[in-house]
Amino acid sequence: MSKTFTILLCSLLLAGCYHSQEADMVVHNAIIHSLDGNGTTYQAMAIRDGRILELGPERQILNRYATDDKFDAAGQVVYPGFIDGHCHFLGYGLNKQKLDLLGTTSWEDVLERTKAFANANPDTEWLIGRGWDQNDWALKEYPNNAALNALFPDRPVLLQRVDGHAAVVNQKALDQVGMDPDKAIEGGLMMKVEGKPTGLLVDNAVSVFQQIFDQADEKTKRSALLRAQEDCFAVGLTMVCDAGLDVGSIELIQKMQAEGALKMRVYAMVADAKEHLDHFAQTGAIEEDRLIVRSVKVYGDGALGSRGALLKAPYSDQHDHYGLQLSSREHFLEIADWCNEHGFQMNTHCIGDSANALLLGVYGEVLKGTNDKRWRIEHAQVLDPKDMALFGKFSIIPSVQPTHATSDGPWAEDRVGPERIQHAYAYDELLKTMGLLALGTDFPVEGIDPLQTFRSAVFRIDADGKPVGGYHPEHALTAAQALNGMTIWNAIASFTENDLGTLEAGKKADFVVLDRDLLKVDLQHAMKVRVKATFVGGEKVF
Ligand SMILES: [Zn+2]
C-alpha cells in the first residue's frame, strides 16, 4: 500500500469513526423541517457553540457525535424558531403591570376594573390601563370621561384603546400635562361636545402623554422584559422585532443580554425622535449575537378601529372624515434621507390606502429603483390596487399581521365599504409583489401566539375559530407560505438570514418542537397544535 493511500484511508476512517466529534448537544428522533426551500427534512442534528454542526439521518448523527446532552424529540416535529416581525416586546411586558382592559364588555365594565385597580394600587399616582375596544361592546360608541371625573377627581387616569391609537383620560390627567382644549394638535384629535373636551383622544393627542408612559424606571422595565421573554419562549418565539424603542430601552436590553438574563434575540427598531437618531448617527448600527439595531420605526397614520387610518376617500361610516396623517411629507422625506445616508432600514406604519400611497411615494423618491435596502411598510392593511406595484418597483417588504385581519374582520367593512375591503388584509396580493412577507402580531395589540398568526393566515379564523369558512379566504396564505413568513422571510426582513430562519449547518440553533406538523394539519388539528419546547442558540429556554 502506498504511503499516501494509507494516510488517505486512515483519515477517511477517522472522519467516519464512532463518536469522533464533539457536540454540545444532539437533537434526535425528530422530524426536522429545515425550511431550506427544497422541503428537506432530517431526523437529527448536532449543535456546538450555539450553531448547527450537521443535520442528517438518526444513526449518522448519533454515531458521529459524542455529547452529554441528547434531546429525544419523541418523534415530534421541529421547525426553525419563530420570529415575530412586528411587535412591542417591552410594551407587552410593561402592559402586564398595568390595568388590563382586554375583553371588557362595556364602558361600565371598564369603570369597575379601574376602581378595583385603583383600590389595589393606592400608591400609584397615574392609573394607566389599556385594552378596551368599543367595537366589542353592545353600544359601539366611544366613551367620555364624565364618570372618570366623578370617580377620580384628584388622580390622573389614562385608559388606552386596545390599539394604543386612542385613549380616554380624565380632567385631572388633562390638567396634569397642561393640555389646552383650544389648541389644535397636528395628526391628533381631541373629541369635543359643544366645545368641551370629552376626554377622548386620538393618535398624536395620545402621544402628548408619551412622557408618562416612558416614566417606567429601570427596575420596572427589567421585570417587564423578563416577563415578556418568559411568555414569548412559551409560544415558540426566538426573536422579536420590537417596533419602536428609545435609546435607553435599547441599552437596557443590550445590558441584560450581556448579563445573560435576557436570552431573547431582539431586532430593535429605533423610535422616530431626533435624540434617538442623533445617538445612532454617532454610534452607528448595532449588530451583536442577540441584538440588532439598524432600522427606524415611523408612524404614517393611525389605526382603522379608531378611524385614524388615512384614507384616499372618506370613511364609509363617517362621511366627513379621512383619518389622520401623523407627520408631514417633509418629515417622512427627512427620515428617509437620514436612513439612506446612515444605512438604516425605514419601517413605516401605514394602514390606510392614502398613507400607503404617500409612504410608497416617499420611499420611491429616495430609493429610486430596485435595491437591497429592505425598507418596509408595516401593516399595509388597505391598499389601492394601483399602488400595489410600487412594492416591487422599489423592493419594499410588506410587513403584515394576520391576526389583525381576523380581529378587524367584524367591523372593517363598516369603515371602508364593500369596494375597498376587497384589497384589505390581502396577503396573497401583497405576497406577489416581492415574493415574501414579514409576518407578525403587533402584540400587545393582538395576542403573542405565532400559532394563531398561522391559523389567521392560513384559515383566516380567530382564536375562537370564527368566522366559519374564514374571513375573505381568497386572501389566505398556504401553510408553507405562512411558515416561511414566521421564519425565513422575517429573517430576511431583519437582515439575519445568514444566521436564522432555516435549520441548516452553520446557522444559529434556534428551533421549536411542536406536537403536530403545521405543514400537514387541517383546521381541526391546527386548533390543537402545541409548542413542546423552545431552544435559542442550542439552549433550552422552554
Ligand atoms: Zn405596532
Boltz pocket constraint, residues with backbone or C-beta under 6 A from the ligand:
constraints:
  - pocket:
      binder: B
      contacts: [[A, 86], [A, 87], [A, 88], [A, 243], [A, 442]]
      max_distance: 6.0
